Amino acid sequence: NDYLRRIALLRASRDGVYVKFWFVVDNPCKNHVDEVKALANELNAKQLEQSGGNYFINVIHYGANRGASYARNTGYNYSIADWILFLDDDVIPNDNILDAYIGGIKRFPDAKVLAGMTTLPEATNTWTTMLRVCNVGYFYGVSKLRRHPPWAVTANLLVRGSRFNPTIQFKECYPKTGGGEDIDLVYQYKAFYPTSGLLATAAVPEAIVKHPWWNGGNLCYKQIRGWAWGDSMCILEWPSKTFMTFPNWIEHVTFIILPLAIYTKQPVTGLAVGSVVIVLEHLIKMSRYLPAALKQCEGDSILYQLYVALGAGTVLSAQEITRVNAILRRFSLYSICRRVDWFDGQEPRIKLVIQFGSIIRFVLNVGITSIGFGSYWQEWLNQV
């Protein structure tokens, strides 16, 4: 309730701003609903005495946890406001966040989506150091890096009200716990307002919230895999915002080495070749993240820095494995070797680097596979 209280006490410093709060309770536990209602009644009573119905709190609840998309759609569709600010219930917003967003609306009259600054804590242990090194939270702080972000997280996001664009909704094809639906929502706004172009989104880095580490700073591969499962849906929902690469390491293992091992009846060779490909991939990732690990872990031993760099690589690997799992579960052959363009065309150089890197990896993996299964090819050639 401390988090909700802080959010409910947010105020704008200027007159003429009408604000309503919508607390959507998607936890069916009666205690949670009662606590939120009690908080709303307490604060509403005080507010009515001071300034009438402005800053009034509405509580919505239903008897089941229907997921992040359903909960956000509920508040989004109930509201008739010009602008709607999404805030997660575990963030701590700065007191001036409403003023910051009002300023952003004035500065960017063509914008339909305003991205605030969602800050993550400093690293507190080895795991959070790995998260810092791999930069998995890049889009949480994207408003500080880009004037017109390609998308931003819904933990702190201001969008044009639903009455102006009623067909835009959070899609329920994404995971209940979240992942991909925020990307999809921003893409919907861009599609609904095509004449706005790049100006459809704008950054408001002064609109700051503090976001905690996931799972209290402990291992959170489940959360990371959930994001990947969700963002892989964007390939099917937004194919025009994707691009092709050569197979990555897990696609190579799954769609090339495994079928080869089965076809040639050499499971041990397949296991050995797959292991070499996996080790090579994580050595490449470790070298990629080592400079950041050296900076983040300055003063620690080189072995620890290497360990952090290696662990940072496993964060990306967990996502890559999950996306291949999604391909298999959905039987979505279209998604093989296809990647979401996270920058929505704003960074063609990054896309080119990813594609070029995939070529190098693929050549190395094909070389390893050819050598590993060399005895079979030699026997086959002799028979021919």
N, C-alpha and C positions, 0 to 999 in steps of 0.2 A: 504493500500500500504506500510505502514511502515514495516509490517511483511514480505511482499514479498521482499521488498528492502533488508532487513537484510539477508534473505535467499539467495538472488541473489548475495550478496557481500561476501558470504562465499568463502574462499580460502584455499588451502593446502600450507603448508610452504615449501614443498620439490618440486624439479623440476621433470619432467617426469610424472606428474599426469594430465590427460586430463579429464576435467569436462564439462558437458553440463547440463543446467537446462531446465526442461520441466514444464511449468505452464499450467495446464489443468483447463480451466474455465468452470465449469458446471452450472454456473448461466447465463441464457439466456439474462439477462438484458444488453442492448447495452452499457450502461454507464460503467458497470463492465468490459466488454470486452475491451472497449476503454481505460480505465484507465490502465489495465494490459499491453496492447499493447504499450501505451505511456511509461510506466516504462521500458519495455523491449527494446524499441528503444533507449531510453536515455542511458541506461547502456551498451547496445551493441555498441553504437557509441563510448563511452569512452573506452570500452575494446578493440575494433579494433585498436584504436590509440596506445594502450599500448602494447598489446601482441597478436595481431591477433585473431584467432577464438576460442581460449580456453576460457572457462567460458561463452560461448555464451548462450543466453536465447531464447528458442523456446516457442511460445504461441499456444496452441490448444484450440479451442472452438467449440461448437456445439449448435444448437438452442433449447436445452431443458435440464432440469436437470434430468439426467438419473441415478443418484445415485452414491454412493461412489465406488462401485465395478467397474462400467463402467468407471468412471473417472480414477481410478488407472490403470485399464487394458489399457486404451488409452496411458498413458505415459509409462507404462511398455512395451507395444508392439512397440511403436515408437522407443524406445531406443535400440541401439545395444551395449550398454556398457557391460563391464565385471561384474559390480556391479551397482545396482540401490538402491538409498536411497529414501525412502518414508518419506516425512515431511508434516504434516498438515499445513494449511495456517494460523493457529492461534497460532503456537508455536514460542518461541524465542530460537533459537539454540545458544549454546556457539560458540565463534569465532573459536575454535580449533576442531570442531566436525569432519571435514574431516580428519584431522591428527589422531584423536582418532580412527576413523574407519579404516584408513590405517594401523595403528598399530594393530588393531584387526585382520585384514586380514592376517597380517604377523604372529601373535601369534597363530591363529587357522586356519591352512591351509586346514583342512578337513571341516570347517564350510561352510554351504550354506546360513545360516540365522544368522545375527549378530544383537543382541538386544541392543539398546541404552538405556540410562537412561532418562525417562520422568518424571520430577518432578512436583508435584502439589503444589499449594501455601499453606501457613499456613491457618488454619481456621480463617475466618473473621466474622462469625456469627454463630447462633445456627445450621443452616442447614449444613454448611460446617464442623462444629464440629462433627455433626452426621456422615457425610461422612468419616471423619477421624477415628472416633471410630469404625465404621463397616468395615473399611479397604477395601472399594469397589475399591480403586485404586491400589490394590496389584500388579497387573500385569503391571501397568505403571512403577513401580520401580523394576521390577523383576530382572533386570540385576545387581542390587546391592545385591541381595539375593541369586542368583543361578548362578553358573559358566556356566551351560548349561540349559537355561530356556526351559520349555516345549513349550512355545509360548510367544509372546509379541505383544504389540499394534502397529498398523501401523502408529501411530503419529510420530514414530521415529524408523525406521526399515530398515536395509540394507540387501538386498537379492541378490543372484546370478542372473545375467542378463537373460532376457527371451530367448536370442538366445541359451543358454545352456540347457534350460528346457522349450521348447515352449508350452508344454501341461499344464503347471501350469498357472492358471488364477484365478482371483477373481471371485467367482461364484455369479451370479445375483439372486440366490434364497434367498439371505440374504437381510435385509432391506436396502432401498436406503440411509437412514441416518447412516447406519453402525451398526454392532453388529453381531459377530460370524464369519464374513468374514476373520478377522485377524487370528483367531484360525485355520480356515479351510486352509488358505494359508500356514501356517507353517506346518500343517499336510501333505499338498500336497508335500512340499519340503522333508519332512522326508520319505514319500512314494516313491518319485522319486529317492532319494539317499539312499536306504536301507542299503548299506554297511557302511555308515557314522555312523549309530546308534545314540548314545547319542551325538556324536560330530557334528552332523548336525547343531546344534544351539550353539551359544556361546554368552556370555555376554560381552558388552563393556561399563562398567559403566562410563567411561570417556567421552563418546559421549552423552552429556547432552543437553536436551531441556527443557524449562519451558513451562508447559501447564496451561492454565487458568482454573478456575472453570467453570463447565458447567452452562449455563444460567446465567452467571455473578455472580455466587454464590447464586442465588435464588433457590427455590424449582425446582428440575429437575427430578421428577418421570417419566415424559415422556421419557427422555433420558434413564433412568434406565430400564424402561419397554422395550424400543427399543432394548437394549442389550440382555435382556432375550428372547425376541421374536426371535432374530437372533441366539443366542447361542443354543436355543432349536432345531434349524435346524441341529446342529452338531450331535445330537442323530441319525438322519436319514441318514446324510451324512457319519458319522464315527461310526457306531454301535460297532465296535471293541474297541473303546476308551470310552466305557460307562460301567456302572455297575448298579446293581439292589439294591434297598433299599425297606423297607416297606413304605407304603403311608405316605407322610408328612401331615401336618394339612389341607391344602387346598384340597389335593386329598381325604383325609378322609371325609371332609365336602361335596365335590362335588360327589364323587363316592360311598359313604357309607351312610352318614346321609341323604342327599337329597333323594336318592331312597327309603330309609327306611321310611322317612316321607311321601312320596307319597304312598308307598305300604300300610302302616298302617293307612293312612288318619289321621295323627296326625301332622299337620303343625306347631302348636304352640310348641309341644314337640321337633320337629326337629329344630325349631328356637332357642329354649332354649339350647338344647344340642350343636348345632353348635356354639352358643355364648360362652358357657363354654370352648369348644375346642379352639376357637380363643383366648380367654383371657389367657388360660393356656399356649398356644404356645408363646404368646408375653411376658408373665412373664418369661418363660424359656429363650427367646432371650434376655430379659432385664438383666437377671442374667449373661448371657454369655458375654454381652458387658459392664457390669458395671465396671469391673476392668479397662478397657481402658478408660471409661468415667471418672472414678475417677482420672486417671492420666492426661487426656486431660483437664479436668475442675478443676484442683487443685485450691483450694481457693474459689470455688463457693459452694453454698448451696447443701446439699444432695438431696433436692427435684429437683434442676436443673440437678444434675448429673443423677438422676434416669430418668428424662424426656429425657435427651440426650441418655441414654442407650436404653430407650424404642423407641425413634425415630430412632436410628441406626438399631434396629430390623425391623422396617417397611421397610427399604430399601431392605433387603433380602426378606421380605414378598411380596413386590411389584413384585419382580422378580419371586417368586414362583407362585403367582397368574397369572402372564403373561404366564408362561410356561404351566399351566393348560388350560388357555384360548387358547393357541396355539394348545394344544392337541385336544380340542373340535373343533376348527375351521378347523384343518387339518384332523380331524377324525383319529388321529394317536394313536390307542390303544397300539401300540408297545412302545410308549414313556411314558406310565403310569409307575410310580415308577422307571424310569430309569434316571440316572444322568450322565452328562459328567464328565469324569475324567480330571479335569483341569490340573493335574500334569502329565498326560500321562504316568502313571505307575511308576513315580519317587518316589512317596510317598504312598506306600501301607498302611502305618499306618494311614494316614489321611483318606483314603478310609474306613479303618476298623472302625475308630472313627465315621465317618458319618453313616455307616451301623449299628453300635451298638446303636448309638443315635436314629436312626430311629426305632429300636426295642422297646426301652424304651418309646418313644413318642407314638408308635402305641398301646402298651399295655395300656398306660394311656388313650388314646383316645377310645379304645375299651371298657375299663372299664366305662368311662363316658357315652358312648353310650348305653351300656347294662343297666346301672342304669336308664338313662333317658327314655328308652323305656321299662323299667321293667314291667309296668302295662300291656303292650300289650303282652309281653312274658308270663306273669302269666295267662292272659285270654286265650291265645293260648294253654298253657299247660292244663288248666282246660277243654278246649273243647276236647283235645286229650284224 
